[in-house]
Amino acid sequence: MTIAKHAIIIGGSMSGLFAAHLLLRQGWTVAIYERISSELAGRGAGIVTHQELFDVLEACGIDSSAAKLGVSVEGRRVFDLNGGIAGELSLPQVLTSWGKLYSILKEALPDGCYHYGHNLLRITEGGDRVTTEFSDGSTATGDLLVGADGIFSAVRLQFMPDAMPNYVGYIAWRGMVDEADLSEETREAICNHFAFSLPSGEQMLGYPVAGADESIEVGNRRFNFVWYRPAAQDGGLQNILTDVDGTTHALSIPPNKIRPEVIQDMRDAARRTLSPQFAEVVEKTQQPFIQAIQDLETPRMMIGNTIALIGDAAFVARPHVGMGVTKAAADAFALAQELGKAGSVPEALARFEKARLAYGAAVIRRARHLGAYMQSQILTEEERAMAERHRHPDAIMRETAVSTGIAA
């Protein structure tokens, strides 16, 4: 009798869930080990979908119909400072939320393969086997280890300690507001579109996603926004990340620790610089949060003979391409496909790395080009002129959160 190969997956977020589903369908057994000790669902972030994401969901055996996954929009709009439409583009797309997609993937897993509260300490390879040790004293051994543990991956840190994320000079204010809390005029203008407002050197965008109860019915949805604003690491960023207790955080801060005056300054800036529709969205968002924009590029996605890095553990692109979840899904799909072919695990991992390393680097390059105009303070005149081409309303609508323009 053939014994199924066993995969250890470190990280229970998107990339880990995709890898688990796809490996299970290839006949592997899997165990997911998540560091957090409680459910991850409910994170307040929106997700832009692409056809490749739908294809991978279907490969996982999950119904990826738009009606199930998220909110469909008919196109894109750019609003000027007075609230008028400065540009419009027909571009049907499906928008969803992190929590909704996570729940769909998590609930479709078989019982017993997802383990909370496992903090990775070290990994040891021995021949064609790999063993993990966790802080609670437990261990796990398998034929493959998938590092799917995000931007600050403990798997990557052990083997590539110099491959660290890089802060790029600007932040994103993010948040969600119930569409029912918005005025009728604002709902009509933005809640059925992927919308933008473009202050000088900044970018605000937003789109509808499922409501708090995951409803996608009009009137019960939420509007998700992302507002990119420059913040020098040794100045503005330090101020923003100094919390109510006077503690300065490095690159993130718990939303409930953001000082009230920082949030008020942000709301005041919204009224001065954004279209009235977006100013209202910002004003009525109860708990905005801050994301320091970083990118990460690793030189390898295969480690030793039995370890693969996927998703944000390997590459993190600035969000302008809107490809984070789709890239994670595609990484997992490529890994499972190669492992399903004849040959050894090391041979499969080598093929996987060759295919996905080039693509990850291409996504990084594309995202850097799209976000460069928000780093105008550190660009040369020539670089600034090139960057400005990407901030025209027509370019913003055509290029943001689409998979075209990425060339490996």
C-alpha positions as CSV (number, residue, x, y, z in Angstrom):
1,M,0.0,0.0,0.0
2,T,1.3,3.5,-0.9
3,I,1.6,5.8,2.0
4,A,0.5,9.4,1.2
5,K,3.2,12.0,1.5
6,H,2.7,14.5,4.4
7,A,3.0,18.3,4.1
8,I,3.6,20.6,7.1
9,I,2.2,24.1,6.4
10,I,3.4,26.9,8.6
11,G,0.9,29.7,8.5
12,G,-2.9,29.4,8.4
13,S,-3.8,32.5,6.4
14,M,-4.6,32.7,2.7
15,S,-1.5,31.1,1.1
16,G,-1.5,28.3,3.7
17,L,-5.2,27.5,3.1
18,F,-4.8,27.4,-0.7
19,A,-1.8,25.1,-0.3
20,A,-3.7,22.8,2.0
21,H,-6.6,22.4,-0.4
22,L,-4.5,21.9,-3.5
23,L,-2.2,19.4,-1.8
24,L,-5.1,17.4,-0.4
25,R,-6.5,17.1,-3.9
26,Q,-3.1,15.8,-5.0
27,G,-3.4,13.0,-2.5
28,W,-1.2,14.5,0.2
29,T,-2.0,14.6,3.9
30,V,-1.6,18.1,5.4
31,A,-1.3,19.8,8.8
32,I,-1.6,23.6,9.1
33,Y,0.2,25.2,12.0
34,E,-0.9,28.8,12.8
35,R,0.9,30.9,15.4
36,I,-2.2,32.8,16.5
37,S,-4.2,30.9,19.1
38,S,-7.7,32.1,17.9
39,E,-9.7,32.4,14.7
40,L,-8.2,34.8,12.1
41,A,-11.4,35.8,10.3
42,G,-12.7,39.3,10.5
43,R,-9.7,41.3,9.5
44,G,-10.8,44.7,8.1
45,A,-9.3,44.5,4.6
46,G,-10.8,44.4,1.1
47,I,-9.5,42.2,-1.7
48,V,-9.6,42.7,-5.4
49,T,-10.2,39.5,-7.3
50,H,-8.7,38.4,-10.7
51,Q,-9.6,35.5,-13.0
52,E,-6.6,33.6,-11.8
53,L,-8.0,33.6,-8.3
54,F,-11.3,32.2,-9.5
55,D,-9.4,29.5,-11.4
56,V,-7.5,28.4,-8.3
57,L,-10.6,28.4,-6.2
58,E,-12.2,26.1,-8.7
59,A,-9.1,23.9,-8.6
60,C,-9.6,23.7,-4.8
61,G,-13.1,22.4,-5.4
62,I,-14.7,25.6,-4.1
63,D,-17.6,27.4,-5.8
64,S,-16.0,30.7,-6.9
65,S,-19.1,32.3,-8.4
66,A,-19.3,36.0,-8.0
67,A,-22.6,35.8,-6.2
68,K,-20.9,33.7,-3.5
69,L,-17.6,35.4,-3.3
70,G,-18.2,39.1,-3.3
71,V,-19.6,42.3,-4.7
72,S,-19.6,43.0,-8.4
73,V,-18.9,46.6,-9.7
74,E,-19.5,47.9,-13.2
75,G,-16.5,50.1,-13.5
76,R,-14.2,52.8,-12.1
77,R,-14.6,56.5,-11.4
78,V,-12.2,59.2,-10.4
79,F,-13.6,62.2,-8.4
80,D,-12.2,65.7,-8.3
81,L,-12.0,67.9,-5.3
82,N,-15.5,69.2,-5.8
83,G,-17.0,65.7,-6.1
84,G,-17.4,65.8,-9.9
85,I,-16.4,62.8,-12.0
86,A,-13.0,63.5,-13.5
87,G,-12.8,60.1,-15.3
88,E,-14.8,57.0,-15.8
89,L,-13.9,53.5,-17.1
90,S,-16.1,50.4,-17.7
91,L,-14.2,47.6,-15.9
92,P,-16.4,44.9,-14.3
93,Q,-14.7,43.3,-11.3
94,V,-15.6,41.4,-8.2
95,L,-14.4,42.8,-4.8
96,T,-14.5,40.8,-1.6
97,S,-13.2,41.0,1.9
98,W,-10.3,39.2,3.6
99,G,-12.7,37.7,6.2
100,K,-15.2,36.4,3.7
101,L,-12.6,34.6,1.5
102,Y,-10.8,33.2,4.6
103,S,-14.1,31.8,5.9
104,I,-14.9,30.1,2.6
105,L,-11.5,28.4,2.5
106,K,-11.3,27.5,6.1
107,E,-14.8,26.0,6.3
108,A,-14.1,23.8,3.3
109,L,-11.1,22.1,5.0
110,P,-11.5,18.6,6.5
111,D,-11.7,18.5,10.3
112,G,-8.5,18.1,12.3
113,C,-5.9,19.5,9.9
114,Y,-5.8,23.1,11.2
115,H,-3.9,23.7,14.4
116,Y,-3.9,27.0,16.3
117,G,-1.3,28.4,18.8
118,H,1.8,26.8,17.3
119,N,4.7,29.2,17.3
120,L,7.6,27.9,15.1
121,L,11.0,27.7,16.9
122,R,13.2,25.8,14.4
123,I,13.3,23.6,11.3
124,T,15.6,20.6,10.8
125,E,16.1,18.8,7.5
126,G,17.3,15.2,7.4
127,G,17.6,13.5,4.0
128,D,14.2,13.6,2.4
129,R,12.3,14.5,5.7
130,V,11.8,17.8,7.5
131,T,11.0,18.3,11.2
132,T,9.6,21.4,13.0
133,E,9.8,22.2,16.6
134,F,7.2,24.5,18.2
135,S,7.4,26.7,21.4
136,D,5.0,24.4,23.2
137,G,7.4,21.5,22.9
138,S,5.5,19.7,20.2
139,T,7.1,18.6,16.9
140,A,5.9,17.6,13.4
141,T,7.7,15.6,10.7
142,G,6.8,15.5,7.0
143,D,8.0,15.1,3.4
144,L,7.5,18.8,2.7
145,L,7.3,22.1,4.6
146,V,5.5,25.0,3.1
147,G,6.4,28.4,4.5
148,A,3.1,30.3,4.2
149,D,3.6,32.5,7.3
150,G,3.6,36.0,5.8
151,I,5.8,39.0,5.5
152,F,7.6,38.3,8.8
153,S,8.0,34.6,8.1
154,A,9.7,32.6,10.7
155,V,10.6,30.0,8.1
156,R,12.3,32.6,5.9
157,L,14.0,34.2,8.9
158,Q,15.8,31.0,9.9
159,F,17.3,30.4,6.4
160,M,17.5,33.9,4.9
161,P,17.8,36.4,7.8
162,D,18.9,39.2,5.5
163,A,15.7,39.0,3.3
164,M,13.6,41.5,5.2
165,P,10.7,43.8,4.2
166,N,11.6,47.4,3.2
167,Y,9.5,50.4,4.2
168,V,9.0,52.5,1.1
169,G,8.2,55.9,2.5
170,Y,4.4,56.0,2.6
171,I,1.6,54.6,4.6
172,A,-2.0,53.6,3.9
173,W,-4.9,54.6,6.1
174,R,-7.5,51.9,5.8
175,G,-11.0,51.3,7.0
176,M,-14.6,50.3,6.3
177,V,-17.9,52.0,6.8
178,D,-21.4,50.5,6.5
179,E,-22.9,51.8,3.3
180,A,-26.2,52.4,5.2
181,D,-24.3,55.1,7.2
182,L,-23.4,57.1,4.1
183,S,-25.6,59.8,2.5
184,E,-27.8,58.8,-0.4
185,E,-25.6,61.0,-2.7
186,T,-22.4,59.4,-1.7
187,R,-23.9,55.9,-2.0
188,E,-25.1,56.7,-5.5
189,A,-21.7,58.1,-6.5
190,I,-19.3,55.4,-5.2
191,C,-20.9,52.3,-3.8
192,N,-21.3,50.5,-7.1
193,H,-17.8,51.5,-8.4
194,F,-14.1,51.1,-7.8
195,A,-13.6,54.8,-7.0
196,F,-10.6,57.1,-6.7
197,S,-9.7,60.6,-5.4
198,L,-6.2,61.9,-6.3
199,P,-4.6,64.6,-4.0
200,S,-1.2,65.7,-5.1
201,G,1.4,63.0,-4.2
202,E,-1.3,60.8,-2.7
203,Q,-4.0,58.4,-3.7
204,M,-7.3,57.4,-2.2
205,L,-9.3,54.5,-3.5
206,G,-12.3,52.5,-2.3
207,Y,-14.8,49.9,-3.3
208,P,-17.8,48.0,-1.9
209,V,-17.4,44.7,-0.1
210,A,-19.6,42.4,1.9
211,G,-21.1,43.7,5.1
212,A,-20.3,42.7,8.6
213,D,-22.6,39.7,8.3
214,E,-21.0,38.8,4.9
215,S,-24.1,40.1,3.1
216,I,-23.6,41.3,-0.4
217,E,-27.1,42.8,-0.7
218,V,-27.3,46.5,-1.6
219,G,-27.8,48.4,1.6
220,N,-26.1,45.8,3.8
221,R,-22.6,46.1,2.3
222,R,-19.6,48.1,3.5
223,F,-17.3,50.5,1.7
224,N,-13.6,49.7,2.0
225,F,-11.1,52.5,1.5
226,V,-7.3,52.7,1.2
227,W,-5.6,56.1,1.4
228,Y,-1.9,56.3,0.5
229,R,0.0,59.2,2.1
230,P,3.7,59.9,2.3
231,A,5.3,59.6,5.8
232,A,9.1,59.8,6.3
233,Q,10.4,57.0,8.5
234,D,12.3,59.4,10.8
235,G,9.6,62.0,11.0
236,G,5.9,61.7,10.1
237,L,5.9,57.9,10.5
238,Q,7.3,58.1,14.1
239,N,4.6,60.6,15.0
240,I,1.8,58.5,13.6
241,L,3.0,55.3,15.2
242,T,3.5,56.8,18.7
243,D,0.5,55.5,20.7
244,V,-1.7,56.8,23.4
245,D,0.8,55.6,26.0
246,G,3.7,57.4,24.4
247,T,5.3,54.2,23.0
248,T,6.6,54.5,19.5
249,H,6.0,51.4,17.4
250,A,8.3,50.4,14.5
251,L,6.0,49.7,11.5
252,S,2.5,48.9,12.9
253,I,0.2,50.0,15.7
254,P,-2.9,48.4,17.1
255,P,-5.9,50.5,15.8
256,N,-7.2,51.1,19.4
257,K,-3.8,52.6,20.3
258,I,-3.8,55.3,17.6
259,R,-3.9,58.7,19.3
260,P,-7.2,60.6,18.9
261,E,-5.3,63.6,17.6
262,V,-3.7,61.6,14.8
263,I,-7.0,60.3,13.7
264,Q,-8.5,63.8,13.9
265,D,-5.6,65.2,11.8
266,M,-6.3,62.5,9.2
267,R,-10.0,63.4,9.1
268,D,-9.2,67.1,8.8
269,A,-6.8,66.3,5.9
270,A,-9.6,64.3,4.2
271,R,-12.0,67.3,4.2
272,R,-9.2,69.5,2.7
273,T,-7.8,67.3,0.1
274,L,-10.3,64.5,-0.9
275,S,-13.5,64.6,-2.8
276,P,-16.6,65.1,-0.6
277,Q,-17.6,61.5,-1.1
278,F,-14.4,60.2,0.3
279,A,-14.2,62.8,3.0
280,E,-17.6,61.5,4.2
281,V,-16.3,57.9,4.1
282,V,-13.3,58.8,6.2
283,E,-15.4,60.9,8.7
284,K,-17.9,58.0,9.3
285,T,-15.3,55.2,9.6
286,Q,-15.3,54.4,13.3
287,Q,-11.9,52.7,13.6
288,P,-9.5,53.4,10.8
289,F,-6.1,51.6,10.9
290,I,-2.6,52.2,9.5
291,Q,-0.6,50.0,7.2
292,A,3.0,50.9,6.6
293,I,3.7,50.1,3.0
294,Q,6.6,47.7,2.5
295,D,7.9,45.5,-0.2
296,L,9.9,42.2,0.1
297,E,11.8,40.3,-2.4
298,T,13.5,37.0,-1.7
299,P,16.3,35.3,-3.7
300,R,14.9,31.8,-3.3
301,M,11.6,30.1,-2.9
302,M,13.1,26.6,-2.4
303,I,15.2,25.9,0.7
304,G,17.1,22.7,1.0
305,N,15.3,19.7,-0.4
306,T,12.0,19.9,1.3
307,I,11.0,23.5,2.0
308,A,9.1,26.0,-0.2
309,L,8.1,29.6,0.4
310,I,4.9,30.9,-1.0
311,G,2.7,34.0,-0.8
312,D,3.9,36.9,1.4
313,A,6.6,34.8,2.9
314,A,8.5,35.0,-0.4
315,F,7.3,38.3,-2.1
316,V,5.3,41.3,-0.9
317,A,4.4,43.9,-3.5
318,R,3.0,47.3,-2.7
319,P,-0.8,47.0,-2.8
320,H,-1.3,49.0,-6.1
321,V,-1.3,45.9,-8.2
322,G,-4.0,44.3,-6.0
323,M,-2.4,40.9,-6.5
324,G,-1.4,39.7,-3.0
325,V,-4.1,37.0,-2.5
326,T,-4.1,36.1,-6.2
327,K,-0.3,35.7,-6.2
328,A,-0.5,33.5,-3.1
329,A,-3.2,31.3,-4.7
330,A,-1.1,31.0,-7.8
331,D,2.0,30.1,-5.9
332,A,0.2,27.4,-4.1
333,F,-1.3,26.1,-7.4
334,A,2.1,26.0,-9.1
335,L,3.6,24.2,-6.1
336,A,0.9,21.5,-6.0
337,Q,1.0,21.1,-9.8
338,E,4.8,20.4,-9.8
339,L,4.4,18.0,-6.8
340,G,1.8,16.1,-8.7
341,K,4.2,15.3,-11.5
342,A,6.5,12.4,-11.6
343,G,9.8,12.8,-9.8
344,S,11.2,13.6,-6.4
345,V,10.1,16.5,-4.1
346,P,13.4,18.4,-4.7
347,E,12.9,18.2,-8.4
348,A,9.4,19.5,-8.1
349,L,10.5,22.3,-5.8
350,A,13.2,23.3,-8.3
351,R,10.7,23.6,-11.1
352,F,8.3,25.5,-8.9
353,E,11.0,28.0,-7.9
354,K,12.0,28.6,-11.5
355,A,8.5,29.4,-12.5
356,R,7.4,31.5,-9.6
357,L,10.6,33.4,-8.7
358,A,10.5,35.4,-11.9
359,Y,6.8,36.2,-11.6
360,G,7.2,37.4,-8.0
361,A,10.0,39.7,-9.1
362,A,7.8,41.0,-11.9
363,V,4.9,41.8,-9.6
364,I,7.3,43.7,-7.3
365,R,8.7,45.8,-10.2
366,R,5.2,46.7,-11.5
367,A,4.0,47.7,-8.0
368,R,7.1,49.9,-7.5
369,H,6.4,51.7,-10.8
370,L,2.7,52.4,-9.9
371,G,3.6,53.7,-6.4
372,A,6.7,55.7,-7.3
373,Y,5.0,59.1,-7.6
374,M,4.2,58.9,-3.8
375,Q,7.9,58.9,-3.2
376,S,8.5,62.2,-5.0
377,Q,10.7,63.4,-2.2
378,I,13.4,60.8,-3.0
379,L,13.2,60.7,-6.8
380,T,15.4,62.4,-9.4
381,E,13.7,64.8,-11.9
382,E,13.8,62.1,-14.5
383,E,12.3,59.5,-12.2
384,R,9.7,61.9,-11.1
385,A,8.6,62.6,-14.6
386,M,8.3,58.9,-15.4
387,A,6.4,58.3,-12.2
388,E,3.9,61.1,-13.0
389,R,2.7,59.1,-16.0
390,H,1.1,56.7,-13.6
391,R,-0.9,59.3,-11.6
392,H,-3.1,60.6,-14.5
393,P,-6.7,59.6,-13.8
394,D,-6.9,57.5,-17.0
395,A,-3.7,55.7,-16.0
396,I,-4.9,55.2,-12.4
397,M,-8.1,53.6,-13.6
398,R,-6.4,51.3,-16.2
399,E,-3.4,50.2,-14.1
400,T,-4.6,49.9,-10.5
401,A,-5.4,46.4,-9.2
402,V,-5.3,44.7,-12.6
403,S,-3.1,41.8,-13.7
404,T,-2.1,43.3,-17.1
405,G,1.3,44.9,-17.3
406,I,3.1,42.3,-15.2
407,A,5.9,40.8,-17.4
408,A,8.1,38.1,-15.9
